[in-house]
Amino acid sequence: MHAWQMQEAKARLSEVVKCAESEGPQNITLHGQSVAVVVSRAMFDRLSGNEYSLLEFMRRSPLYGSDDIILERNASATREVSL
C-alpha cells in the first residue's frame, strides 16, 4: 500500500484516486500517523456488502417466488390517545 502525506495527497488527489483504482488502497498519513485510506468504489462495495441493490437482495432470498406466504394484518382496533 502506497503512503501519501496529507499535503501531497491534497495536491495530487486525482492521482491518489487513480492509484486506488489501479493499484489498490492508498494510505494517507498526517505527522507520520495513518489517518485515512482511499479505496476504489469497487473495493468499497465489495468490503461493505453493497454489491447488490435492495431488489437484487430480495430476489436472492430463499422466499423469493413463494406464493404460499401468508401475511396477515392485525385487525384489532387502534388505541386511544389523549392529546
GUVEX-881605 format. One record per residue (C-alpha): residue number from 1; residue in three letters; z, x, y. Coordinates in nm, 3 decimals. Layout:
! residues N
<dofi><resi>NUM</resi><resn>ala</resn><z>Z</z><x>X</x><y>Y</y></dofi>
...
***
This chain:
! residues 83
<dofi><resi>1</resi><resn>met</resn><z>0.000</z><x>0.000</x><y>0.000</y></dofi>
<dofi><resi>2</resi><resn>his</resn><z>-0.106</z><x>0.145</x><y>0.333</y></dofi>
<dofi><resi>3</resi><resn>ala</resn><z>0.163</z><x>0.162</x><y>0.601</y></dofi>
<dofi><resi>4</resi><resn>trp</resn><z>0.087</z><x>0.090</x><y>0.965</y></dofi>
<dofi><resi>5</resi><resn>gln</resn><z>0.319</z><x>0.150</x><y>1.258</y></dofi>
<dofi><resi>6</resi><resn>met</resn><z>0.367</z><x>-0.169</x><y>1.460</y></dofi>
<dofi><resi>7</resi><resn>gln</resn><z>0.192</z><x>-0.028</x><y>1.768</y></dofi>
<dofi><resi>8</resi><resn>glu</resn><z>-0.106</z><x>0.086</x><y>1.563</y></dofi>
<dofi><resi>9</resi><resn>ala</resn><z>-0.124</z><x>-0.247</x><y>1.376</y></dofi>
<dofi><resi>10</resi><resn>lys</resn><z>-0.127</z><x>-0.440</x><y>1.705</y></dofi>
<dofi><resi>11</resi><resn>ala</resn><z>-0.405</z><x>-0.221</x><y>1.844</y></dofi>
<dofi><resi>12</resi><resn>arg</resn><z>-0.614</z><x>-0.242</x><y>1.526</y></dofi>
<dofi><resi>13</resi><resn>leu</resn><z>-0.529</z><x>-0.589</x><y>1.396</y></dofi>
<dofi><resi>14</resi><resn>ser</resn><z>-0.882</z><x>-0.673</x><y>1.283</y></dofi>
<dofi><resi>15</resi><resn>glu</resn><z>-0.891</z><x>-0.355</x><y>1.073</y></dofi>
<dofi><resi>16</resi><resn>val</resn><z>-0.548</z><x>-0.434</x><y>0.922</y></dofi>
<dofi><resi>17</resi><resn>val</resn><z>-0.672</z><x>-0.780</x><y>0.821</y></dofi>
<dofi><resi>18</resi><resn>lys</resn><z>-0.996</z><x>-0.644</x><y>0.673</y></dofi>
<dofi><resi>19</resi><resn>cys</resn><z>-0.800</z><x>-0.383</x><y>0.476</y></dofi>
<dofi><resi>20</resi><resn>ala</resn><z>-0.566</z><x>-0.653</x><y>0.344</y></dofi>
<dofi><resi>21</resi><resn>glu</resn><z>-0.867</z><x>-0.841</x><y>0.215</y></dofi>
<dofi><resi>22</resi><resn>ser</resn><z>-1.047</z><x>-0.544</x><y>0.062</y></dofi>
<dofi><resi>23</resi><resn>glu</resn><z>-0.766</z><x>-0.304</x><y>-0.038</y></dofi>
<dofi><resi>24</resi><resn>gly</resn><z>-0.459</z><x>-0.522</x><y>-0.084</y></dofi>
<dofi><resi>25</resi><resn>pro</resn><z>-0.131</z><x>-0.570</x><y>0.104</y></dofi>
<dofi><resi>26</resi><resn>gln</resn><z>-0.078</z><x>-0.375</x><y>0.425</y></dofi>
<dofi><resi>27</resi><resn>asn</resn><z>0.276</z><x>-0.269</x><y>0.521</y></dofi>
<dofi><resi>28</resi><resn>ile</resn><z>0.381</z><x>-0.280</x><y>0.888</y></dofi>
<dofi><resi>29</resi><resn>thr</resn><z>0.674</z><x>-0.067</x><y>1.000</y></dofi>
<dofi><resi>30</resi><resn>leu</resn><z>0.892</z><x>-0.058</x><y>1.309</y></dofi>
<dofi><resi>31</resi><resn>his</resn><z>1.102</z><x>0.253</x><y>1.369</y></dofi>
<dofi><resi>32</resi><resn>gly</resn><z>1.029</z><x>0.363</x><y>1.013</y></dofi>
<dofi><resi>33</resi><resn>gln</resn><z>1.153</z><x>0.038</x><y>0.856</y></dofi>
<dofi><resi>34</resi><resn>ser</resn><z>0.922</z><x>-0.205</x><y>0.679</y></dofi>
<dofi><resi>35</resi><resn>val</resn><z>0.923</z><x>-0.532</x><y>0.877</y></dofi>
<dofi><resi>36</resi><resn>ala</resn><z>0.616</z><x>-0.720</x><y>0.756</y></dofi>
<dofi><resi>37</resi><resn>val</resn><z>0.336</z><x>-0.722</x><y>0.502</y></dofi>
<dofi><resi>38</resi><resn>val</resn><z>-0.014</z><x>-0.854</x><y>0.572</y></dofi>
<dofi><resi>39</resi><resn>val</resn><z>-0.189</z><x>-1.003</x><y>0.269</y></dofi>
<dofi><resi>40</resi><resn>ser</resn><z>-0.524</z><x>-1.173</x><y>0.224</y></dofi>
<dofi><resi>41</resi><resn>arg</resn><z>-0.540</z><x>-1.552</x><y>0.219</y></dofi>
<dofi><resi>42</resi><resn>ala</resn><z>-0.647</z><x>-1.546</x><y>-0.147</y></dofi>
<dofi><resi>43</resi><resn>met</resn><z>-0.342</z><x>-1.340</x><y>-0.243</y></dofi>
<dofi><resi>44</resi><resn>phe</resn><z>-0.111</z><x>-1.562</x><y>-0.036</y></dofi>
<dofi><resi>45</resi><resn>asp</resn><z>-0.244</z><x>-1.876</x><y>-0.207</y></dofi>
<dofi><resi>46</resi><resn>arg</resn><z>-0.206</z><x>-1.715</x><y>-0.548</y></dofi>
<dofi><resi>47</resi><resn>leu</resn><z>0.152</z><x>-1.599</x><y>-0.480</y></dofi>
<dofi><resi>48</resi><resn>ser</resn><z>0.266</z><x>-1.922</x><y>-0.316</y></dofi>
<dofi><resi>49</resi><resn>gly</resn><z>0.111</z><x>-2.152</x><y>-0.575</y></dofi>
<dofi><resi>50</resi><resn>asn</resn><z>-0.117</z><x>-2.320</x><y>-0.320</y></dofi>
<dofi><resi>51</resi><resn>glu</resn><z>-0.435</z><x>-2.264</x><y>-0.515</y></dofi>
<dofi><resi>52</resi><resn>tyr</resn><z>-0.486</z><x>-2.636</x><y>-0.571</y></dofi>
<dofi><resi>53</resi><resn>ser</resn><z>-0.488</z><x>-2.935</x><y>-0.340</y></dofi>
<dofi><resi>54</resi><resn>leu</resn><z>-0.250</z><x>-3.224</x><y>-0.400</y></dofi>
<dofi><resi>55</resi><resn>leu</resn><z>-0.533</z><x>-3.422</x><y>-0.559</y></dofi>
<dofi><resi>56</resi><resn>glu</resn><z>-0.615</z><x>-3.137</x><y>-0.799</y></dofi>
<dofi><resi>57</resi><resn>phe</resn><z>-0.244</z><x>-3.101</x><y>-0.879</y></dofi>
<dofi><resi>58</resi><resn>met</resn><z>-0.216</z><x>-3.470</x><y>-0.964</y></dofi>
<dofi><resi>59</resi><resn>arg</resn><z>-0.531</z><x>-3.459</x><y>-1.177</y></dofi>
<dofi><resi>60</resi><resn>arg</resn><z>-0.378</z><x>-3.174</x><y>-1.380</y></dofi>
<dofi><resi>61</resi><resn>ser</resn><z>-0.075</z><x>-3.391</x><y>-1.461</y></dofi>
<dofi><resi>62</resi><resn>pro</resn><z>-0.033</z><x>-3.493</x><y>-1.825</y></dofi>
<dofi><resi>63</resi><resn>leu</resn><z>-0.003</z><x>-3.851</x><y>-1.695</y></dofi>
<dofi><resi>64</resi><resn>tyr</resn><z>-0.347</z><x>-3.846</x><y>-1.532</y></dofi>
<dofi><resi>65</resi><resn>gly</resn><z>-0.567</z><x>-4.117</x><y>-1.674</y></dofi>
<dofi><resi>66</resi><resn>ser</resn><z>-0.282</z><x>-4.301</x><y>-1.844</y></dofi>
<dofi><resi>67</resi><resn>asp</resn><z>-0.327</z><x>-4.674</x><y>-1.796</y></dofi>
<dofi><resi>68</resi><resn>asp</resn><z>-0.006</z><x>-4.768</x><y>-1.972</y></dofi>
<dofi><resi>69</resi><resn>ile</resn><z>0.231</z><x>-4.654</x><y>-1.696</y></dofi>
<dofi><resi>70</resi><resn>ile</resn><z>0.422</z><x>-4.950</x><y>-1.555</y></dofi>
<dofi><resi>71</resi><resn>leu</resn><z>0.557</z><x>-4.912</x><y>-1.204</y></dofi>
<dofi><resi>72</resi><resn>glu</resn><z>0.788</z><x>-5.194</x><y>-1.108</y></dofi>
<dofi><resi>73</resi><resn>arg</resn><z>0.923</z><x>-5.264</x><y>-0.764</y></dofi>
<dofi><resi>74</resi><resn>asn</resn><z>1.286</z><x>-5.360</x><y>-0.722</y></dofi>
<dofi><resi>75</resi><resn>ala</resn><z>1.275</z><x>-5.732</x><y>-0.641</y></dofi>
<dofi><resi>76</resi><resn>ser</resn><z>1.633</z><x>-5.757</x><y>-0.516</y></dofi>
<dofi><resi>77</resi><resn>ala</resn><z>1.696</z><x>-5.883</x><y>-0.163</y></dofi>
<dofi><resi>78</resi><resn>thr</resn><z>1.723</z><x>-5.639</x><y>0.122</y></dofi>
<dofi><resi>79</resi><resn>arg</resn><z>2.067</z><x>-5.556</x><y>0.253</y></dofi>
<dofi><resi>80</resi><resn>glu</resn><z>2.211</z><x>-5.698</x><y>0.574</y></dofi>
<dofi><resi>81</resi><resn>val</resn><z>2.252</z><x>-5.453</x><y>0.861</y></dofi>
<dofi><resi>82</resi><resn>ser</resn><z>2.454</z><x>-5.533</x><y>1.167</y></dofi>
<dofi><resi>83</resi><resn>leu</resn><z>2.321</z><x>-5.395</x><y>1.492</y></dofi>
***
